[in-house]
Structures are given as C-alpha cells and as structure tokens.
Amino acid sequence: MGHREDLLEGAKRCLLAKGFLRTTARDIVKESGTNLASIGYHYGSKDALLAQAYVEMVEGMSDAFEGGGELPGEVGSLERFTGVWANIIGTMREPGSMWRLSMEIVALGDQLPEVRDHLARAQREAARGILPLFQGGREEDVTDEQVDTLGYFYLTLMTGLMAQWTFDPKSAPEAGQLAAGLRQVIEAAEGR
C-alpha cells in the first residue's frame, strides 16, 4: 500500500478506537506509519481524511446488510423488509459498533463543518445504495425520485435505529417490531 491507503486504514482504526474528536493527526500518522505532511498532501486535512475513512467503513457494511447471502422474501415484501432490518440491527449489536461513531458525528455536525459537508454528499449515495436491498435491482438503476423518497425513508429509519441502539439497546426495537409498525401504518392509511 502507498501512503494514501495507509493513512485511510490508520484513520479507520483510530476512528473505531477514539472517535472523531479524540483522534489527532499524530494518532493517524502513528497508526499508519506515515508522516504528517502526507495527510495534507493526500486528503487536504485530517477531518477530510476521517470523513473519507468513515464513508468507506459504512460502505463496507453492505455485505453485513445482505446477511452474507440471499435475502429472504420477494423484493419489496414485508418479509424482505424484516430480513434486511434484522441484518442491519445485527451490526448494531456488535461490540465496538461503528454506529456509535455515527451518533458522535450527528451530535458534532456543527463543530465539524468539513466532515458534515463531506458526509452530506455521501448521504445521497447511501440512500441510493440501500434501495436494492429492499427493492431489488441494481444501484445504478435507482432513479433520483426513488432516492429522494424511499431511499431517504430508509436512511431516516436507520438513523433512528442507530440512536435507539446507542442510547438504550435493551429497549431498542427488533426487525419484527419495525415490520409490525409498518403494517399498522399501512393499514391506518388504507382506512382498515
């Protein structure tokens, strides 16, 4: 690996160990075996490097979201909805879950404007990337309208789940509870 990749991998390890605020440029350099100047050269700033490292960590979760194989149920079905959320929630249970890091980022957004701006741009791609899990198809075929509606709906659910699992994992909902709640919303909307 070159310095760029070494920095990125070192930043990922630092983020999981220390979080955004407590990670210093010197921590990253020590962890990556590089030098301080290489951060600026390759990423522009420590915050830009940390933001990129975080985005790559989130993107790396896609295999876990798929459950390592075939997802249950037909695309768009309540069974698929439940299965995908069960997989996502499974990643929130893991010790040292990166989702705690996500809550730090949400809470500190105003204090980290460069990070916030970088991640705001990545949100749109996250909304596009999550849709095929539930709806099938390919990410590149997802329309902007789907991203702006259903994609952001799923990301909003995920953000709420992250907050609940971080704050109180004992009472955070399971996938079946989410599916039951969705069923009730649909039935109420249809006047049943």
Secondary structure, DSSP 8 states (H G I E B T S, - for coil): --HHHHHHHHHHHHHHHHHHHH--HHHHHHHHT--HHHHHHHHSSHHHHHHHHHHHHHHTTHHHHTTTS--SSSTTSHHHHHHHHHHHHHHHHSTT-HHHHHHHHHHTGGG-HHHHHHHHHHHHHHHHHHHHHHH-S-GGG--HHHIIIIIHHHHHHHHHHHHHHHH-TTTS--HHHHHHHHHHHHHHHTT-
